[in-house]
Amino acid sequence: MKENYTLISTEYKNARSPLECKCPKGHVYKTRWYNWKTGYRCNECANINYSINFSGENSPTWKGGLSLHIIS
């Protein structure tokens, strides 16, 4: 499966050394080979996706649109 990530680092030392990568959205970040192999990708994209997927009605704390503000 092609994921369209770009490896920027030009030297590989070992599985524990960080490698610089660029995600398809252009975020540059560092990861280790082990983390990549186990499925970890761009943290910035993960945070954006989490915010989108768990906000509003998708949030486990959603209360049907109730507000903390009480109208008198």
N, C-alpha and C positions, 0 to 999 in steps of 0.2 A: 504494500500500500504506500503510495507516494503522498507525503504530508506537506511538501513544499517548504520545509525548513532549510535554511542555509547554514552550513558549518563555516564559521569565519576563522577559527583557529587553524593555524597551519602546522602545528606540532602536537603530537600525541605523546604524553609522558607515561601515564598509567590510568587505570580506571578511577582513581581518586582525584586526579587533577582536573580542575575545571576547564571546560571547553566553551568557547564563545560561539553563540548561535544567533540566528535571526529567524523569527517566526514569520509566517506568511503575511501578517499585518505590519511587519517592519520593526517590531520590538526586539532590541538586542539584549541578550541576557546570557548568563553563564550557568552551565549545568555540568554534572559529572556523568560519565558514561553509564554508570550503574543506574542513576536516576532516569536517564533517557530510556534505557532498556526496560525499566519497570513502568514506563508510561508517563512520567512527569514531563510536562512541556512548559510553555511560557507562563510564568506566574501572573503577568499582567493580563493576558487573555483569560486565564482561569478566574481571576478576580472579577473581570468584566462579566464573564458568563455566569458566575455565581450570583452577582448582583441582579442580573436580568432574570435568571431562573428562579430566584427566591425573593422576589419583591411583589408587592401587591397581592393579588389573589393566589399567587404561587407560594407565598410565605406560610410556613407552618403556624405563625402567630396571627394570621389574617382573621379579622373579626367581622367580616361582611361589610367593611367600609365605615365602621364605627370610629368616631373621633374621640380623642381625649378631652376635647373642648366641649363643655356643656352649654347648650343654648338655653337662656332663660326665657 
